[in-house]
Amino acid sequence: MDNVQESVILPGRAFVHLLDAERILSADGVERIVGYGPDTLSVDGELSFDMIDENVIERELEQFNDLVDAINFYGMRRIA
């Protein structure tokens, strides 16, 4: 647990209850903030079969921006 930061972002599709994740990730005595990020960072094959390359890239950039927003949000909660 030495490598786990004070703010942890789980994938949006993670099959774990938030309170359970906080309990597990704080078991070493370090209280950690846990939150969810975007579901994925790439477009699933089933969704992209009728998309042009530009649409796929646009969608992936949106999901990456969502991840950056989550990092900024959960990272700033510790400071406040």
Contacts in CASP RR format, 6 or more apart in sequence:
PFRMAT RR
TARGET T0000
AUTHOR 0000-0000-0000
METHOD contacts of the structure
MODEL  1
MDNVQESVILPGRAFVHLLDAERILSADGVERIVGYGPDTLSVDGELSFD
MIDENVIERELEQFNDLVDAINFYGMRRIA
1 25 0 8 1.000
1 27 0 8 1.000
1 28 0 8 1.000
1 30 0 8 1.000
4 25 0 8 1.000
4 30 0 8 1.000
4 32 0 8 1.000
5 32 0 8 1.000
6 30 0 8 1.000
6 31 0 8 1.000
6 32 0 8 1.000
6 33 0 8 1.000
6 78 0 8 1.000
7 32 0 8 1.000
7 33 0 8 1.000
7 34 0 8 1.000
7 74 0 8 1.000
7 75 0 8 1.000
7 77 0 8 1.000
7 78 0 8 1.000
8 21 0 8 1.000
8 25 0 8 1.000
8 32 0 8 1.000
8 33 0 8 1.000
8 34 0 8 1.000
8 35 0 8 1.000
8 74 0 8 1.000
9 34 0 8 1.000
9 35 0 8 1.000
9 36 0 8 1.000
9 37 0 8 1.000
9 67 0 8 1.000
9 70 0 8 1.000
9 71 0 8 1.000
9 74 0 8 1.000
10 16 0 8 1.000
10 21 0 8 1.000
10 34 0 8 1.000
10 35 0 8 1.000
10 36 0 8 1.000
10 37 0 8 1.000
11 36 0 8 1.000
11 37 0 8 1.000
11 38 0 8 1.000
11 39 0 8 1.000
11 40 0 8 1.000
12 36 0 8 1.000
12 37 0 8 1.000
12 38 0 8 1.000
12 39 0 8 1.000
13 39 0 8 1.000
13 40 0 8 1.000
14 21 0 8 1.000
14 36 0 8 1.000
18 34 0 8 1.000
18 35 0 8 1.000
18 36 0 8 1.000
21 34 0 8 1.000
21 35 0 8 1.000
22 32 0 8 1.000
22 33 0 8 1.000
22 34 0 8 1.000
25 32 0 8 1.000
25 34 0 8 1.000
26 32 0 8 1.000
33 74 0 8 1.000
33 75 0 8 1.000
33 77 0 8 1.000
33 78 0 8 1.000
35 70 0 8 1.000
35 74 0 8 1.000
36 70 0 8 1.000
37 66 0 8 1.000
37 67 0 8 1.000
37 70 0 8 1.000
38 63 0 8 1.000
38 66 0 8 1.000
38 67 0 8 1.000
38 70 0 8 1.000
39 63 0 8 1.000
40 63 0 8 1.000
41 60 0 8 1.000
41 63 0 8 1.000
41 64 0 8 1.000
41 67 0 8 1.000
42 60 0 8 1.000
42 63 0 8 1.000
43 51 0 8 1.000
43 56 0 8 1.000
43 59 0 8 1.000
43 60 0 8 1.000
48 56 0 8 1.000
51 59 0 8 1.000
END
